[in-house]
Amino acid sequence: MYFVLDVFNYVLSAILVCVALTWVLLIRSMWITFRDSPLLDQFNSQPHVRPKVSVILPARNEEGFIERCLKSLIEQDYENYEIIAVDDRSDDKTGEIIKKIAQKNSNLVYVLAEPKPEKWTGKNWACIEGFKKSSGELVLFTDADTYHSKGVISLAVDHMMSQDLDALTVIPKMLCLDRWTRITLPVLSTFLHTRFSALRVNDSSKKTGYFFGSFFIIKKKTYEAVGTHEGVKGEIVEDGALGKKVKAAGFKLKMVRGEHLVEAVWARDWPTLWHALKRLMVPLYLQAQAVAVGIFFAVLFLLFMPFAILVYSTSFATLSSSFTSLFGISLVSSILVYVASVIDAKKGLSLSVRYALLSPIGSAIIVAGFASGILHAKRSDAVTWRGRTYSMIDTIQNPISL
């Protein structure tokens, strides 16, 4: 019996050695990303025209955020732009707030979206409804829970035109409004700072393309060339899918850091956090079940198992040398998870270190959310978002792979 147990322990030890090495690579990649990623407000400005910008702002049930967002857009110092705020058939006072503000600001246009057609997700439909009313040569898409510093549109246009870009997306500061998101996001965004780093997106030899839905600006002709939001109409992670299409089509896309200029909300409370995690896994599972299950187990061992195995090995550490070995490597792996979370909490999210110290809880939430996404992927209510439920079974998804 002890022989079988020793073999099991040594197999776990070998797996955790791979986990520890992976974390070393992830931490290194994240640190390089923070150090070397370009900034929105640091570039060589060149003479250029200042084209009209159409800001398209889809909003559904955003009464708690929409006024702050609109105020930040209205106060921009760019001289040639319009704001098209689309009420996506909200059930709250979102539409009333937009109309009230529009009465006092001539460059703000209120649009009530037509009823959403079948096979469309709500945000994609609202974006198209706004685009139909737009007249700018550049189109800036943003979210209703995003805050924009006064000069951000001017900086984005100047950066984009000076470097002859087709599209530019800005990494925002992610605001964590509730304790569950503060605990979970430092662990999760370690992957986002590596797999979807600005360095990968800006490297023409890499296939990685990605937009942050809270802020991406694109030439109208480029947007139309990749099929607009109609080309990703059924996507639940539409910003990632659209950015992927722009990069794949050979257009010049750039991602820049702008945490000091743009603020966005990733999740607001427990329900939105839970469904945000499911949204990451559902499209991947529907496209490639084996890959999704493989990624789930990879995330399970990377994020959660080091802590679980540490508890297991600690309980029997003196029983045999295999337990001692397992204790050592599980301790190292757990420390590396903590290190990654602390770095991201401080440099990426500006959170207190105490939230990063709750990484085991955050890891368990992520793993459970991903498992729920896999288990519910084929249900008619696979995803709930902004008061709507979506079945993803008959839609073609272009998933984001962590």
N, C-alpha and C positions, 0 to 999 in steps of 0.2 A: 504493500500500500504506500509506504513512504517513497519507494522508487517511482511510482506513478506520480505522486505528488511533487517530487523533485523535478521530474521531467516537465510537468505542467508549469512549475515555477520558472524553470529555465527558459521555456518557450515564451512565457510572459515577459521575462527579463529581456529576451532578444527583441521582442516587439517594442518594448519600452525604450530600448537603445535606439531603435529607428525613430520612435516618437521624439526622443530627446534631440537627436540630430536634426529632425525636421524643424523643431522649435528653434534651434540655433540658427538655421537658415532663414526661418520666418522673421525672427528678431533682427537678424542682420539686414534682411531685405526691407523691413519696416523702417529701421534706422536710416538706411541709405535713402529711402523714399522721403522721409521727413527732411533729411539734410539737403538733398539734391533736386527736389521737385521745383519747377519754376513757379514764381509768384505772379499773380495777376497784375500787380503794380510795379513790376521790375522788368523792363524791356527797353529796347532802343526804339524810341518813337520816330516814325518817318512821316513826311508830309502825305496827306491823303484827303480824300473827300470825306464828308461826314453824312453818310446816307441816313435816310429815315429808318427808325427802328419801330417795329410793332411788337409791343410787349403783350403776350397772350397769357392770361391768368385764368386757368380753369378752377372753379370752386364749387364744392358740394358740401353742404352742412359745415360751413367754416365760420360761423358767427363769432366764435371766440378768437379768431386770428385775422380775418379778412381786413378789418379796419387798420390794424397796425401795418399789414403788408401794403395796402393801397397807399397809406400815408407815406411810407418809405419810397414808393415808386413815384408818387406825385411830386415829391421834393427832390427828384433827381436834377442834376445840373446840365444834363444833355439837352440841347436846344431843339432837337428835331425827332420827337417820338410821340407815339400814341399808346395808350393802355386799353386793351380790350379785355374786360373782365366778364367771364362767361359763367353765369349761374346755371349749374348743371342740375336743374330741377331740384333744388334744395328743399328739405323739409323744415328748415329752421328760418332764421331771419337774414340769411346770407344775401339773398336778392335785394331785400329792403335796404340793407346797409350799403350795398353797391350803388343802388339807385340814388340814395340820399347823397352820397359823396359825389356821384357823377353830376348832380345838379349844380354843384359848386365848382366843378373842374371840367373845362371844355375838352381837355385831351384824354379824358376817361370816358370810354364807351361801354355802356351796359348791354349785354347780350343774354337773352334767355335761350338756352339750348333747346332745340327741337327734341321731342322724345327720342330716346336712344334706340337705334335699330338693333335687330338681332345680330349676334356675333360680334358686337362691339363692347369693349369695356368703357365705363363711363368717362374716365379721364381722357382717353383717346378721342372719343366723340366730341367732348367739350373743346379739345384743342383744335379739331377740324372746324367746328362751328366758329371758333374765334378766328381761325386763319381765313375763313371765307370773308370776314369783315375787314381784314387787314390790308394795308396799302404800303407797307414798308419794304425796302430792299433787304433789310435784315429782320429776322424774326427771333425774338427772345422769349423763351418759354420759362416760366417760373411757377412756383406753388403758392397757394394762399397762406401757408404758414411760414413763409420765408420773409426775412427782413433784409433790406438792401441799404448799404451805406450810401450817402448822398452822391458820390462820384462813380459808383460802380458801373453804370451803363457807359459813361464816357471812357472809363478805363478799358472796359471790354471791347468797345468799338475801336479804340485807338490801338489796343494790342492786336486785335484781329486784322485790322486793315494794314497796320505797319508790317505785319509778318505774312500778309497775303494768305490768311487762313480761310477755309471754307466753313469751319465750325469751331467754337470755343466753349468749353465747359469749365465751371468753377467749382472747386471743392469747398463746400461751406463748413462752417462750424456747426457740428451737430448738437442741438440743444436736447438735453435729457430732462424731461419735465417730471418724471415720476421715478420712484426708487428702483422699480424693476428694470427700467431701461438703463438707469445709471449702473446697475449691477451687471447687466447683460452686454451692453454695447462695447465696453472695453475689450471683452474677449472676442466678440464677433468681428469687430472692425479691424482686428489684427489681420484677418484674411483680406479685407477690402483694401488695406494699405499695402498689401503685397501683390495679390493676384490682379487687382484693378488699380495699381498705382499709376500716377501720372507718368512715370518713367516708361512703363510698358505701353501705355496708350500713345505716348508721343514717339515711340520707336516704330518707325515704318516697317521694320523687319518682323514685328510682332503682330499677331492677329487681334490682339486685345483692343476693343473699341467700347467706349462707355460714355454715357452722359449722366450727369447728376440732374435729376428732374427739377431740382430747386433753382438751377441756373444753367441754361445752355443757349447760346446765340448762334444762329446759323443763317447763311445766305439763303434767300428765298428760292433761288434757282437750284441750290443744292438740296434743300428740303423737298422740293418738288421732284428732283431727279431720283431720290431714293424712295419715292412713293408717299411722302408725307406720313402723317399718323395713320392714314388708311392702310399703309403697308404693314403696320403692326397693330391693326385694330383690335385683335383679340388678345394681345399680350397683356399680362398683368404686371410685368416689369418692363414697361414700354420704353422707359428712358434708356435702359441698358440695351434693349433690342434695337432701338433707333440708332444709338451710337455705334453699335456693331455694324449696322448696315452702311453707315457713312464711311467707316474705316474700310470695310470690305470693298466698297465701290471705288476706292482709291482717292477719295477726297482728303484734303489736308485738315486733320483734326488735332486739336491741342487741348490738353487738360492742365489747369493751373491751380495752385493753392490760393484760397481767398478767405480763409477762416476769420481773418480780421476785417473782412468787408461784407460777408454774406453769412447769415445765420438761418438754419433750417431745423425743423423738428423731425426726427426720425420716427419716434413713436410717442404717443401722448399719455398712454395708460396701459394697463395690463391687456385689455382686448386688442388694441391696435398693435402692441408689441407681438402678441401671440400670432395674429394674422399676418403681420409682416414677416415673421419667421416662416410661416407656412407658404407665403408667396415665393420665397426663395427656392423651395423644394418642389412644389406642385408642378410647375412647367418642366422642370428637369426630369421628374419621374414620368410624366406623360410622354416625353420624347424618347427617353432611354431608361427603362426601369432598372436594368442591371447597373448602369452607371450611377443612377441616383442612390441605389442601395449601397453600392461601393463607397460613394462619397459619405453617406450617412455613417457607415462603420468607421471610415477614416476620421470623421469629425468626432465620433464617439471616443475613439482611442486617443485622439489628439487633445481633446478638451476635458473629458470627464474621467476616463479610466485611470489616468495617473493618480488622481485623488482616491478613487475607489480601491485601487490596488495598494496604495500606500496604507490605507486603513487595514486592509486584509493582511498585508505583510507585517505591519506593526504588531498585530494581535498574536502573530506566531513567530516573531523575529528570532527567538532563541531556540526554536524547534530544530532547525537544520540550516546548513550553509546556503541552501537554495533560497530560504526565506530571507536570510541576511543579504544575499545578492539582490533579491527582488526589492527589499526595502530600500537599498541604496539607490538603485536606478529609478524607482518610483518617486523617491524624494527629490532626486535631481530633476526629473520630468515635471513634477508639480511646481518646483521652484521656477522653472523656465516658463511655465504657464503664468505664474504670478509676475515674473519679470516683464513678459510681453504685455500683460494687462496694465501694469503700472506705467510702462512707457506710453502706451496708447492713451491711457486716462489722462496723463499729464500733458503730453505733447499734442495729442490729437483732439481730445475732448475737453480739456481744461476742467477735469473732475478731480475731486478729492481722492487721494490714494486709498481711503478706506473702502471705496466702492470696488476698487480693483482687488482688494484683499478678500472680497466675497466671490472671487472667481469660481469656486466650486458650485455655488448656487447659480451663477450666470451660465456656466457650462451646462448644468443640468437642464436649465430652461431652454437653451439652444437645442440640445439634443432632443428634448421632448417636443419642441416645436417642429423640428425637422421630421421626427417620427410621425407626428400628427399630419404633416403635409403629405407624407407618403401614404398613410392609411386612408386619408380623406380625398386623395387626388381625383378619384373617379366618382365621387359623390356629386350630386346636383348642386350642393352648397359647399363646394370645395373651398372657396374663398369668400370671405365677407369683407367688404371695404366701403366705407362711407355710406353705410345704410343699404348697400346692395349686395346680393349674393350672386356668385358666378359659378357656373359649371364649365370646367375647362376641357371636358372630354373630347368635344368635336372641334377644338381650336388648335391651330398650329402654333406652337410656342418656340421661341428662340431663347432658351434658358441661359441664365448666368451660372456658371460653374464655379463654386468656391474652390 
